[in-house]
């Protein structure tokens, strides 16, 4: 196992928890350490427990674990919430001058650092910097060079003036010096090693936005909704530099229709939302498919149904993405499995959308969307991005796709199901499309023979994709193991780390992580070769387990987690051991 270190700050919403955590995560990243973060936050502007956790190591880390080494507690509840993860030698930094913290009792086996955060922040220029004082104290408690924190503070506050940056640097040093002077004999064993490595730190939403720009997206329309909003905020101010536009619509209905309009005009277009927004977009989704318009729709899933728990993890929208909408709608559903794959799968989603003139769902989830993780810069090699706009015709080739009278056929019946596409302004390419059933020229029809031809043509595009594209799963672990673990989405990283715990106990498993949910790989041979198959996912009913049972005609065991919290590596390893040992009829609810 990597020699990792786990840090967290907790308090109430509105206490600056998120920004403080990101500052420390960036400082660690700039010091050449790998970082993996997680957030626990309430769906309100102020009040309610919120926390930001950082796991860091000089080696790659892919998940969170049930352990905390240093905790910055701004409220008593922060300590209570994390007691199970604190251990002998854990450091708790708190402000005993605060009325709510005055009677806090630190467990005997732990180290309490009572630091007057607010008073020291006021000495540096303002009480608002109390969290930065805590970061300085944390630097001292972990022997972490505070100059790395300086660099992160400059990045965070640099656009607000040098004076503010210097004030924050001073606040951090006051926290550091206070621990030096008042706790010289404290048994602080932590020593965060630094390296010369250079890493990029970003979350899944940002990676989707970056992938959209790399793919040539020129139009984004969306409505703010947790946890998809960061896709829009990342694009705003960046996509304009590449000739693109971001539009904040009045609701999700308007968002998808705006995006549809831009796509009809020839622009690579997308929208992003979460489950409630997908509900509203479903009718237009059918229009997108019937009109054979390429469009990318990111569903960043959260706990449902209804409003549910907007800031909590879940993978409950799979059935909706696979089957949602009246009638039979051809589609693609891609599920990035890691933060960096959010980038590459977004690029691929745009290519699939245009190659097959079909809507594409990009199925992300909250755990991936808000998790910041470090990557080497070449993980996002822009030179490796390929753009395929599909079967686009121009003035020289359009005659091959016209009627005898010169009418263009945007819904031409073809062997592969993919019709020619003419961008607006292409001479001889004027045409119409409608949500009504139509003929090859897009004109409405109720002719029974043409109806069958058009339905078959649209469905044939998916079969063509099965033949032409590589929809293979990602594989980890022992390829010859008798036990097969299958998962999808953000569970991959946690499962890969759980392998290390399982291998330590001589439990051999083969892992298949499936990024293509429709069309998806045929796993029949893999299932037949395994003694036991376990499907891991974050929903209550085992939606993907149902799908693969249907595909393979084989029963599987299930590990379902639906408490709003993502899997942790050590927890998941325990669940897998228990499931493999259980009777076949048993299921494990994580």
Phi, psi and omega in degrees: 000144177294150176280089186262167179226138185236126185230150177208154170233137182221151180184217178252154174304134184099355180272005180078024184298313185296312182295323179295315179299319182291325177300315181292320179298318178294323178297318179295319179297317180291341176272010176079025178253145173286148184224141170222124185247161171215154183231142174233106185221149182276157180272061177207161183283317178227148179085161182087142183295138175215146182212154177230120183246143180234124170252131186219150179199163172283348175255164181298133174239140188236001183199177174262160178228168181274060178206138176233130180262319178228129180235126171264111186253112178269347179220156176301325181298330179302318179292316181299317182295333188249008183304321183293338182262344177283155185215177177300126182094353175298146180254130177243118178260126182210168181249099182291348178283341178289137183305318183288341183255359187298326184256017181295135177249123179270127178308143188303323185280358180251168183249118178262128176248101180276105185241125180288077188302312183293315182297316180293323177297320178297323177296330181274350177136353179170140182297340182297343182267015184299326179292327178291325173302317179297324177295321176297319177296321179295323177300317180292321182293340184243009182054040181262125183302119186292344178295332176293325176292323177305316182297319180291322178295322179295319179295321184286321188244003185302325182283357179256007175111149182294330181297319180292322177299314181294323177298318180291322175299318179296319179299317179298319181291328177295322176294317178299312183294326180297316179294320178302315187281323188260346180227053182292336183256007180295141182276076183261100188268358186278138180216099185281109179290143177245161178225176178266008182290152181245122183236153172260133179246119178203165179253177185296318178300317179295322178295323175297315179298317179296320178296323178297316179296315180298327181281355180089020177299133181244355182208128175232128174236132181202168176233134184302129176202134176288133005251032185262351188301326183295341173297314180292317182292328176293316183292323182295125182093348178247312185297333179298331179290347181242022177082015182256176182220146173243131178236123172271112183278170180282341176192178183291329176301312179295321184301310184289329178288325173296315180297322177298316180299318179295321179294321177297332180279356176105359181273145168291125193224151178206166170219162177219143181202192173235187187313308180301325178289323177299321177307313184288332184275352191299321181297314179293331176305318177296321178295320178302314183291316183292323178278359178055052180256128178287123181209139177254129180234113178270125174251103178268097192290152176216175181293131177229195000278190184051218178292330174057227174239093190300337184251022182238156186281141171190154175240056188265001185262007186302311181300322180296319180289326180284323190235354187298143179108147179279152186079188181252115190243115174294144184197170168238145176229114179249140181233100176304144184254347179216170180298315180292329177291339173302322177295305187290324179288334175292316176301313181296323179299317179296319179294315179297319181301318183276326179296325184244006176047055188218144176293145181235124171273133172253106189265096174255181177211169187302317182303320180282323185296318186261355181279123172270136181218151180268145176216153172289145185306327183287358173294341180237062183284104183296333179291340180273355181285125177246137181245125180237110184271004173084205188275068181270132179254156177233189184298334184278334185248353189291335181299332180290351185231034178239157174285173179300331180271003176095008179280133181286146181247086181289346179238041182299137177286120182230163181296323182267358179086351183264123181269162175292153182233127179244124177287150176307135181099349177288123183299127181084004184254009180298136182197175176230157172223152184213160175283346173287154175300147190218168175267191185297333180271359180090007180275139183301145180205153171237017178296126187295321181293316179292325177303311181296319180297318182289318178298313180297321180298314181295319180289332181295336179297323179293318179294323176298319179297322178302324183281326189264330187261158176262106181254033183291151175282166173270139187238140179220167176082205184270112183295343181258007183293150179281338182259127182247126176249127182241138178210180178208161177068211191290356180288346187301309184300316179297320181293321179296320177289326178298334177305320183295321176294319182292318180297325178297334179258013178062034174259108183269130178221154171250135182245131170243120177253121191256108179271349181248108184267334169197126347298153183235162181290151175276113184260016185302313182296318180296320179293319181294331181280347184262146173285320179224140176239129179236131177253127182250126178200163183259069170204168189278328190260353182073058186296318179286326175301318177301317183296312184287332172297318178297318183292318190258349184059036178228142177283147178231159169274159187227138169240108184246128178237124185215034177268005179092000182242138180292160176298149170246149189300312182292322177297315183292323177300318178298317180298320181292316177304313182296319183292317180296330181275344185282163174298148185302334183278351184274153172234155179246126173260114185284000000 
